[in-house]
Protein backbone atom coordinates (compact mmCIF):
# COMPACT_ATOMS: atom_id res chain seq x y z
CA UNK A 1 0.00 0.00 0.00
CA UNK A 2 1.37 3.41 -0.86
CA UNK A 3 1.80 6.13 1.79
CA UNK A 4 -0.75 8.39 0.08
CA UNK A 5 -3.74 6.10 0.50
CA UNK A 6 -2.35 4.88 3.81
CA UNK A 7 -2.55 8.37 5.36
CA UNK A 8 -6.15 8.83 4.22
CA UNK A 9 -7.06 5.37 5.48
CA UNK A 10 -5.34 6.00 8.81
CA UNK A 11 -7.29 9.22 9.31
CA UNK A 12 -10.58 7.60 8.30
CA UNK A 13 -10.00 4.63 10.61
CA UNK A 14 -9.15 6.79 13.60
CA UNK A 15 -12.09 9.12 13.09
CA UNK A 16 -14.51 6.24 12.57
CA UNK A 17 -13.31 4.73 15.85
CA UNK A 18 -13.61 8.06 17.69
CA UNK A 19 -16.96 8.95 16.10
CA UNK A 20 -18.63 5.59 15.34
CA UNK A 21 -21.87 7.03 13.97
CA UNK A 22 -20.05 9.30 11.50
CA UNK A 23 -19.99 9.38 7.73
CA UNK A 24 -16.53 10.21 6.42
CA UNK A 25 -15.15 11.16 3.04
CA UNK A 26 -11.49 12.09 2.48
CA UNK A 27 -10.28 13.62 -0.77
CA UNK A 28 -6.66 14.09 -1.86
CA UNK A 29 -6.51 17.69 -3.10
CA UNK A 30 -3.07 17.62 -4.74
CA UNK A 31 -2.32 14.02 -5.66
CA UNK A 32 0.56 13.96 -3.17
CA UNK A 33 -1.49 12.51 -0.33
CA UNK A 34 -0.53 15.10 2.26
CA UNK A 35 -3.02 17.87 1.41
CA UNK A 36 -6.43 16.43 2.15
CA UNK A 37 -10.03 17.48 2.51
CA UNK A 38 -12.14 15.85 5.20
CA UNK A 39 -15.91 15.80 5.08
CA UNK A 40 -17.39 14.32 8.25
CA UNK A 41 -21.01 14.20 9.34
CA UNK A 42 -21.70 13.17 12.93
CA UNK A 43 -24.45 13.81 15.46
CA UNK A 44 -21.82 14.26 18.18
CA UNK A 45 -21.00 17.70 16.75
CA UNK A 46 -24.49 19.05 17.44
CA UNK A 47 -24.34 22.21 19.53
CA UNK A 48 -20.56 22.57 19.23
CA UNK A 49 -18.90 25.65 17.80
CA UNK A 50 -16.79 25.08 14.66
CA UNK A 51 -13.51 25.54 16.53
CA UNK A 52 -14.48 22.89 19.10
CA UNK A 53 -15.40 20.48 16.29
CA UNK A 54 -11.98 21.05 14.72
CA UNK A 55 -10.26 20.51 18.06
CA UNK A 56 -12.00 17.17 18.48
CA UNK A 57 -10.82 16.06 15.02
CA UNK A 58 -7.28 17.33 15.56
CA UNK A 59 -7.02 15.50 18.89
CA UNK A 60 -7.48 12.21 17.03
CA UNK A 61 -4.78 12.88 14.41
CA UNK A 62 -2.31 15.08 16.30
CA UNK A 63 0.60 12.71 15.79
CA UNK A 64 0.10 12.77 12.01
CA UNK A 65 0.66 16.53 12.08
CA UNK A 66 3.60 16.21 14.47
CA UNK A 67 5.35 13.54 12.38
CA UNK A 68 5.12 15.74 9.29
CA UNK A 69 3.15 13.33 7.11
CA UNK A 70 0.07 15.52 7.03
CA UNK A 71 0.67 19.05 5.75
CA UNK A 72 -2.83 20.42 5.16
CA UNK A 73 -6.31 19.29 6.05
CA UNK A 74 -9.41 21.20 5.03
CA UNK A 75 -12.20 20.23 7.40
CA UNK A 76 -15.89 20.28 6.63
CA UNK A 77 -17.58 19.17 9.84
CA UNK A 78 -21.35 18.87 10.03
CA UNK A 79 -24.20 17.33 11.94
CA UNK A 80 -26.74 15.20 10.02
CA UNK A 81 -29.18 18.12 10.15
CA UNK A 82 -26.62 20.42 8.52
CA UNK A 83 -25.24 18.22 5.75
CA UNK A 84 -25.70 14.77 4.24
CA UNK A 85 -22.97 12.98 2.27
C-alpha positions in Angstrom: 0.0 0.0 0.0 1.4 3.4 -0.9 1.8 6.1 1.8 -0.8 8.4 0.1 -3.7 6.1 0.5 -2.4 4.9 3.8 -2.6 8.4 5.4 -6.2 8.8 4.2 -7.1 5.4 5.5 -5.3 6.0 8.8 -7.3 9.2 9.3 -10.6 7.6 8.3 -10.0 4.6 10.6 -9.2 6.8 13.6 -12.1 9.1 13.1 -14.5 6.2 12.6 -13.3 4.7 15.9 -13.6 8.1 17.7 -17.0 9.0 16.1 -18.6 5.6 15.3 -21.9 7.0 14.0 -20.1 9.3 11.5 -20.0 9.4 7.7 -16.5 10.2 6.4 -15.1 11.2 3.0 -11.5 12.1 2.5 -10.3 13.6 -0.8 -6.7 14.1 -1.9 -6.5 17.7 -3.1 -3.1 17.6 -4.7 -2.3 14.0 -5.7 0.6 14.0 -3.2 -1.5 12.5 -0.3 -0.5 15.1 2.3 -3.0 17.9 1.4 -6.4 16.4 2.2 -10.0 17.5 2.5 -12.1 15.9 5.2 -15.9 15.8 5.1 -17.4 14.3 8.2 -21.0 14.2 9.3 -21.7 13.2 12.9 -24.5 13.8 15.5 -21.8 14.3 18.2 -21.0 17.7 16.8 -24.5 19.1 17.4 -24.3 22.2 19.5 -20.6 22.6 19.2 -18.9 25.7 17.8 -16.8 25.1 14.7 -13.5 25.5 16.5 -14.5 22.9 19.1 -15.4 20.5 16.3 -12.0 21.0 14.7 -10.3 20.5 18.1 -12.0 17.2 18.5 -10.8 16.1 15.0 -7.3 17.3 15.6 -7.0 15.5 18.9 -7.5 12.2 17.0 -4.8 12.9 14.4 -2.3 15.1 16.3 0.6 12.7 15.8 0.1 12.8 12.0 0.7 16.5 12.1 3.6 16.2 14.5 5.3 13.5 12.4 5.1 15.7 9.3 3.1 13.3 7.1 0.1 15.5 7.0 0.7 19.0 5.7 -2.8 20.4 5.2 -6.3 19.3 6.0 -9.4 21.2 5.0 -12.2 20.2 7.4 -15.9 20.3 6.6 -17.6 19.2 9.8 -21.3 18.9 10.0 -24.2 17.3 11.9 -26.7 15.2 10.0 -29.2 18.1 10.2 -26.6 20.4 8.5 -25.2 18.2 5.7 -25.7 14.8 4.2 -23.0 13.0 2.3 
